[in-house]
């Protein structure tokens, strides 16, 4: 669930720089004014020798309007691959090439279906196919925080994220290739995805406990009850983990839902393993930089 939200958020943030590239190409006459940017699953790709369709590129540059070379179909002017994590350029280029090849099997654009013979790969006489790879920034969320007094108790308030740049970085790396580095980093995207999933747990709680929450959750709102129930299940997941890897993932989720992504996933012991994070640990870190057992907040 976290990965799905993180990936979709990256796709949304990739739209403005992709649109900038499209407008520049149209201004230079490389692509016609009829070229359009299609986002996400507005475009689906047919499967060879199988029924149905699947998601292809994250975004497409398409020309549905008839032109002199393609009077009844659609021209694939470009494909976009968006990553919410670090990805080697060679791997990104290979995936873009697969998207170009896959488009030739046929496309479904909203309610319209184009058979392979109606799909033209490339735009114009040069058969140009624009390939845009999008990756996140590399900066880390701050591990600094403060403890503030609220109406009923004390709360941990992580310091806000500050992007390293004010704009996305767009680089022309080849005749038809662009690389975009988003101003938001992998950690910033992950932090936002965790917040969305925790919000989702609250909405689930409002439905599940609509007829009344259990007695041990009765003092909470229905949304708080949903979030608390999710954290309780994660606590049991830690106890029942079958491997060190599973335990580390469960601890990361439990800590992140309690104290936010930056603090929750970076609380580690001197051996580099995650441990369960408690409010008292953060009090010690705020006072001494580490706990009495040597645990710290590390990038």
C-alpha positions, 0 to 999 in steps of 0.5 A: 500500500505504501509503495502504491501511494508513493509511486502514484504521488511521484507520477503526479509530481512528474506531470508538470516537468513532462508538460514543460518538455512537451511545450518546448518540443511543440515550440521548436516544431519537433512535435505538432500542436496536436500532441497531448500528454496522457497521464497514468492509466488513461492509456492501457496497453494490449497484451499479445496473445491474451485478452485484456490490457495492462498499464504500460508507460506511466505517461504517454505523449500521443497524437490522436488527431489524424495527420498525413501519415496516420489518418485513422489511428494514433501516433506514439510520440513519447513515453515516460517512466517515473521512479519513486526510488533511485534507478540506474540510467541503464535500467531506466533506458531499458524500461523506456525501450520496452514501453515503446515496443509494448505500445505496438501491441495496441492501445486503449485510450479511455473508451477508444481501442486502437489495434496494432495496425492503427498504432504508429510508433513515432511522430512526424517523418522522422518517427520521433519517439521522446523518452523521458525518465523521471527519478526523485531527488537524493536529499534526506528528510531532517532527523531533527525534531522538538517535543511540544506540549499539547492540551493533554500531553507532550507530542513529537514534532519532526522538523519540516522537509525543505527541498534542496532545489526550488524547481525540478531539474530537466536535462536533455541527455540525447537527441530524443531523451530527457532525464528529470530529477524531481525537487522532492526526494525518495524520502519525502515521497515515502514520508508522504505515502506513510501519512496517506496510508495512516489517513487511510487507516483512519477512514477504514476505522470510521467504517469498521467501527461505525456501529461502535468501537471495542471497549479498549478503544471507546475513548477514541474517535473512530478514526483514532480507533482505526489507526490504533488498531493498525498499530496494534496489528503491526506490534503483533507482526513484529512478535511473529516475524519469521526472519530478521528482514521481516522484523525490520520491515515491521518495526519500520512500519510500526515506528513510522506510524507512531513518529513519522517516516524520518524518525521512525525508520532511522532509529537504529542501534550501534549494529545498524539494526532498527529497534522499536522506538518509544517516546522516552528514546526521543527524549534521551536523543534530544538531550544527549544525541543518543539513548543509553543503549547507543541507539541514534537517528541515522540517515 
